[in-house]
């Protein structure tokens, strides 16, 4: 259930939380709601390449633990660890996505056909490195959206990039040639608040021409 609709508080109050209340779990129904709002994030030509594995059982967390280096506190205490992968063959869903848009009245049939005739061959022609860049950007957009959505439901998160990228997909039964690990997010109810941090002033990081 959503607890917070104050966007300013959601945005400015976000912290990277590493220790959670182990007694707080997130139901499958609520997690599905969080993910449904997460995937409203934008993606290149709407190919939606993000794929999620919600690691919440003791058995799955035990399997994950040796793969996350120094991030074991998050794994041990969180309600779940959400593995975010990018699907390097996401274009396989292109026709389904665009047909759905057409059937919902969001796209004329001619535009749908023109888009598919352009996009699918283009994506099929890209090499693994080029596709990797696309799905990493899109997966990161989804991760940021998930962190903000989680806060609106009363949970906090921690984005994790320190893990064994070459082993993660295979450990959870996924084709490592197709699914590229992007990020892991821990999620749960805060037990130990995350540290406040500072940011460089905008004048140092932005230019107007």
C-alpha positions as a Markdown table, in Angstrom:
| # | Residue | x | y | z |
|---|---|---|---|---|
| 1 | Unk | 0.0 | 0.0 | 0.0 |
| 2 | Unk | 1.3 | 3.4 | -0.9 |
| 3 | Unk | 2.3 | 5.4 | 2.1 |
| 4 | Unk | 3.7 | 8.6 | 0.7 |
| 5 | Unk | 2.6 | 10.8 | -2.2 |
| 6 | Unk | 5.0 | 13.7 | -1.3 |
| 7 | Unk | 7.4 | 13.7 | -4.3 |
| 8 | Unk | 9.8 | 16.2 | -2.7 |
| 9 | Unk | 10.1 | 14.0 | 0.4 |
| 10 | Unk | 10.5 | 10.8 | -1.7 |
| 11 | Unk | 13.3 | 12.5 | -3.7 |
| 12 | Unk | 15.2 | 14.3 | -1.0 |
| 13 | Unk | 14.7 | 11.7 | 1.6 |
| 14 | Unk | 16.2 | 8.8 | -0.3 |
| 15 | Unk | 19.2 | 7.2 | 1.3 |
| 16 | Unk | 21.2 | 4.1 | 0.5 |
| 17 | Unk | 20.1 | 1.7 | 3.3 |
| 18 | Unk | 22.3 | -1.3 | 4.1 |
| 19 | Unk | 20.6 | -2.7 | 7.2 |
| 20 | Unk | 16.9 | -3.5 | 7.2 |
| 21 | Unk | 14.3 | -4.8 | 9.7 |
| 22 | Unk | 14.5 | -8.6 | 9.1 |
| 23 | Unk | 10.9 | -9.1 | 10.4 |
| 24 | Unk | 9.4 | -7.0 | 7.5 |
| 25 | Unk | 8.6 | -8.9 | 4.4 |
| 26 | Unk | 7.0 | -7.7 | 1.2 |
| 27 | Unk | 4.1 | -9.7 | -0.2 |
| 28 | Unk | 4.2 | -10.9 | -3.8 |
| 29 | Unk | 1.1 | -8.8 | -4.6 |
| 30 | Unk | 2.8 | -5.6 | -3.3 |
| 31 | Unk | 6.1 | -6.4 | -5.0 |
| 32 | Unk | 4.1 | -6.8 | -8.3 |
| 33 | Unk | 2.5 | -3.4 | -7.8 |
| 34 | Unk | 6.0 | -1.9 | -7.2 |
| 35 | Unk | 7.3 | -3.5 | -10.3 |
| 36 | Unk | 4.3 | -2.5 | -12.4 |
| 37 | Unk | 5.0 | 1.1 | -11.6 |
| 38 | Unk | 8.8 | 0.6 | -12.0 |
| 39 | Unk | 8.3 | -0.5 | -15.7 |
| 40 | Unk | 6.6 | 2.8 | -16.5 |
| 41 | Unk | 10.2 | 4.0 | -16.9 |
| 42 | Unk | 11.3 | 4.9 | -20.4 |
| 43 | Unk | 13.3 | 2.6 | -22.6 |
| 44 | Unk | 14.8 | 2.9 | -26.1 |
| 45 | Unk | 12.1 | 2.4 | -28.7 |
| 46 | Unk | 10.0 | 1.0 | -25.9 |
| 47 | Unk | 11.7 | -2.4 | -26.0 |
| 48 | Unk | 11.5 | -2.7 | -22.2 |
| 49 | Unk | 14.7 | -4.9 | -21.9 |
| 50 | Unk | 14.6 | -5.0 | -18.1 |
| 51 | Unk | 14.2 | -8.4 | -16.5 |
| 52 | Unk | 13.8 | -8.9 | -12.7 |
| 53 | Unk | 14.6 | -11.7 | -10.4 |
| 54 | Unk | 13.2 | -11.1 | -6.9 |
| 55 | Unk | 15.4 | -13.0 | -4.4 |
| 56 | Unk | 13.5 | -13.3 | -1.2 |
| 57 | Unk | 13.7 | -16.9 | 0.1 |
| 58 | Unk | 16.4 | -18.1 | 2.5 |
| 59 | Unk | 17.6 | -20.6 | -0.1 |
| 60 | Unk | 17.9 | -18.0 | -2.9 |
| 61 | Unk | 19.6 | -15.5 | -0.6 |
| 62 | Unk | 22.1 | -18.2 | 0.4 |
| 63 | Unk | 22.9 | -18.8 | -3.2 |
| 64 | Unk | 23.3 | -15.0 | -3.8 |
| 65 | Unk | 25.4 | -14.3 | -0.8 |
| 66 | Unk | 28.8 | -15.4 | -2.1 |
| 67 | Unk | 28.3 | -13.4 | -5.3 |
| 68 | Unk | 27.8 | -10.0 | -3.7 |
| 69 | Unk | 31.2 | -9.4 | -2.2 |
| 70 | Unk | 31.0 | -6.9 | 0.7 |
| 71 | Unk | 27.2 | -6.3 | 0.4 |
| 72 | Unk | 26.2 | -9.2 | 2.7 |
| 73 | Unk | 24.4 | -7.0 | 5.2 |
| 74 | Unk | 21.8 | -6.0 | 2.6 |
| 75 | Unk | 21.3 | -9.6 | 1.5 |
| 76 | Unk | 21.0 | -10.9 | 5.1 |
| 77 | Unk | 18.5 | -8.3 | 6.4 |
| 78 | Unk | 16.5 | -7.0 | 3.4 |
| 79 | Unk | 13.0 | -8.2 | 2.5 |
| 80 | Unk | 14.4 | -9.0 | -1.0 |
| 81 | Unk | 17.3 | -8.5 | -3.3 |
| 82 | Unk | 16.1 | -7.5 | -6.8 |
| 83 | Unk | 18.4 | -8.6 | -9.6 |
| 84 | Unk | 18.0 | -6.4 | -12.6 |
| 85 | Unk | 19.1 | -7.9 | -16.0 |
| 86 | Unk | 19.1 | -6.5 | -19.5 |
| 87 | Unk | 17.8 | -8.8 | -22.2 |
| 88 | Unk | 20.1 | -8.6 | -25.1 |
| 89 | Unk | 17.4 | -10.2 | -27.3 |
| 90 | Unk | 14.6 | -7.9 | -26.1 |
| 91 | Unk | 13.5 | -7.2 | -29.7 |
| 92 | Unk | 12.0 | -10.7 | -29.7 |
| 93 | Unk | 9.1 | -9.0 | -27.8 |
| 94 | Unk | 8.9 | -6.1 | -30.3 |
| 95 | Unk | 5.9 | -7.4 | -32.2 |
| 96 | Unk | 4.0 | -8.2 | -29.0 |
| 97 | Unk | 4.7 | -4.7 | -27.6 |
| 98 | Unk | 3.8 | -2.8 | -30.7 |
| 99 | Unk | 0.7 | -5.0 | -31.4 |
| 100 | Unk | -0.4 | -4.3 | -27.8 |
| 101 | Unk | 0.0 | -0.5 | -28.4 |
| 102 | Unk | -2.0 | -0.8 | -31.6 |
| 103 | Unk | -4.8 | -2.8 | -30.1 |
| 104 | Unk | -5.0 | -0.3 | -27.2 |
| 105 | Unk | -5.5 | 2.5 | -29.6 |
| 106 | Unk | -2.2 | 4.1 | -28.8 |
| 107 | Unk | -0.6 | 3.7 | -32.2 |
| 108 | Unk | -2.0 | 3.6 | -35.8 |
| 109 | Unk | -1.4 | 0.3 | -37.6 |
| 110 | Unk | 0.7 | 2.0 | -40.3 |
| 111 | Unk | 3.0 | 3.5 | -37.7 |
| 112 | Unk | 3.2 | 0.2 | -35.9 |
| 113 | Unk | 4.3 | -1.6 | -39.1 |
| 114 | Unk | 6.8 | 1.1 | -40.1 |
| 115 | Unk | 8.3 | 1.1 | -36.6 |
| 116 | Unk | 8.7 | -2.7 | -36.5 |
| 117 | Unk | 10.2 | -2.8 | -40.0 |
| 118 | Unk | 12.8 | -0.3 | -38.9 |
| 119 | Unk | 13.5 | -1.3 | -35.3 |
| 120 | Unk | 13.7 | -5.1 | -35.4 |
| 121 | Unk | 16.3 | -5.4 | -38.2 |
| 122 | Unk | 18.3 | -2.6 | -36.5 |
| 123 | Unk | 18.4 | -4.3 | -33.2 |
| 124 | Unk | 19.2 | -7.6 | -34.8 |
| 125 | Unk | 22.2 | -6.1 | -36.5 |
| 126 | Unk | 23.8 | -4.6 | -33.3 |
| 127 | Unk | 26.7 | -6.5 | -31.7 |
| 128 | Unk | 26.7 | -7.6 | -28.1 |
| 129 | Unk | 28.6 | -4.5 | -26.9 |
| 130 | Unk | 26.1 | -2.1 | -28.6 |
| 131 | Unk | 23.1 | -4.0 | -27.3 |
| 132 | Unk | 24.8 | -4.1 | -23.9 |
| 133 | Unk | 25.0 | -0.3 | -23.7 |
| 134 | Unk | 21.3 | 0.0 | -24.6 |
| 135 | Unk | 20.0 | -2.4 | -22.1 |
| 136 | Unk | 22.4 | -1.1 | -19.4 |
| 137 | Unk | 21.0 | 2.4 | -19.8 |
| 138 | Unk | 17.4 | 1.2 | -19.9 |
| 139 | Unk | 17.9 | -1.1 | -16.9 |
| 140 | Unk | 19.5 | 1.8 | -14.9 |
| 141 | Unk | 16.4 | 4.0 | -15.7 |
| 142 | Unk | 14.2 | 1.2 | -14.3 |
| 143 | Unk | 16.4 | 0.9 | -11.2 |
| 144 | Unk | 16.1 | 4.5 | -10.4 |
| 145 | Unk | 12.4 | 4.4 | -10.9 |
| 146 | Unk | 12.2 | 1.4 | -8.6 |
| 147 | Unk | 14.1 | 3.2 | -5.9 |
| 148 | Unk | 11.6 | 6.1 | -5.9 |
| 149 | Unk | 8.5 | 3.9 | -6.2 |
| 150 | Unk | 9.8 | 1.8 | -3.3 |
| 151 | Unk | 10.0 | 4.9 | -1.1 |
| 152 | Unk | 6.4 | 5.8 | -1.9 |
| 153 | Unk | 5.4 | 2.4 | -0.5 |
| 154 | Unk | 7.4 | 3.0 | 2.7 |
| 155 | Unk | 10.5 | 1.0 | 1.8 |
| 156 | Unk | 14.1 | 1.9 | 1.2 |
| 157 | Unk | 16.7 | 0.5 | -1.1 |
| 158 | Unk | 20.4 | 0.3 | -1.9 |
| 159 | Unk | 21.7 | 0.1 | -5.4 |
| 160 | Unk | 24.6 | -2.4 | -5.7 |
| 161 | Unk | 27.1 | -2.7 | -8.4 |
| 162 | Unk | 29.7 | -4.8 | -6.6 |
| 163 | Unk | 28.9 | -8.4 | -7.5 |
| 164 | Unk | 30.2 | -11.3 | -9.6 |
| 165 | Unk | 28.7 | -10.2 | -12.9 |
| 166 | Unk | 30.0 | -13.2 | -14.8 |
| 167 | Unk | 28.3 | -15.7 | -12.4 |
| 168 | Unk | 25.0 | -14.0 | -11.5 |
| 169 | Unk | 22.7 | -15.0 | -14.4 |
| 170 | Unk | 23.8 | -18.6 | -14.5 |
| 171 | Unk | 23.4 | -18.9 | -10.7 |
| 172 | Unk | 19.7 | -18.1 | -11.1 |
| 173 | Unk | 19.0 | -20.3 | -14.1 |
| 174 | Unk | 19.3 | -17.6 | -16.8 |
| 175 | Unk | 21.2 | -17.7 | -20.1 |
| 176 | Unk | 24.3 | -15.7 | -19.4 |
| 177 | Unk | 24.8 | -15.0 | -23.1 |
| 178 | Unk | 21.4 | -13.3 | -23.3 |
| 179 | Unk | 20.9 | -11.7 | -19.9 |
| 180 | Unk | 23.3 | -9.0 | -18.9 |
| 181 | Unk | 23.5 | -8.1 | -15.1 |
| 182 | Unk | 22.8 | -4.4 | -14.7 |
| 183 | Unk | 22.4 | -3.9 | -11.0 |
| 184 | Unk | 21.1 | -5.4 | -7.7 |
| 185 | Unk | 18.8 | -3.5 | -5.5 |
| 186 | Unk | 18.2 | -4.4 | -1.9 |
| 187 | Unk | 14.7 | -3.4 | -0.6 |
| 188 | Unk | 13.1 | -3.4 | 2.8 |
| 189 | Unk | 12.1 | -1.4 | 5.9 |
| 190 | Unk | 14.9 | 0.7 | 7.3 |
| 191 | Unk | 16.5 | -0.4 | 10.5 |
| 192 | Unk | 19.7 | 1.6 | 10.4 |
| 193 | Unk | 19.2 | 4.9 | 8.4 |
| 194 | Unk | 21.5 | 5.5 | 5.5 |
| 195 | Unk | 24.1 | 8.3 | 5.7 |
| 196 | Unk | 23.2 | 11.7 | 4.3 |
| 197 | Unk | 25.4 | 12.7 | 1.4 |
| 198 | Unk | 26.4 | 15.8 | -0.4 |
| 199 | Unk | 26.4 | 16.8 | -4.1 |
| 200 | Unk | 28.6 | 19.0 | -6.1 |
| 201 | Unk | 27.0 | 22.4 | -7.0 |
| 202 | Unk | 25.2 | 22.5 | -10.3 |
| 203 | Unk | 27.6 | 25.2 | -11.5 |
| 204 | Unk | 30.4 | 22.7 | -11.3 |
| 205 | Unk | 28.7 | 20.0 | -13.3 |
| 206 | Unk | 26.6 | 21.8 | -15.9 |
| 207 | Unk | 27.3 | 24.3 | -18.6 |
| 208 | Unk | 25.0 | 26.6 | -20.6 |
| 209 | Unk | 26.0 | 27.4 | -24.1 |
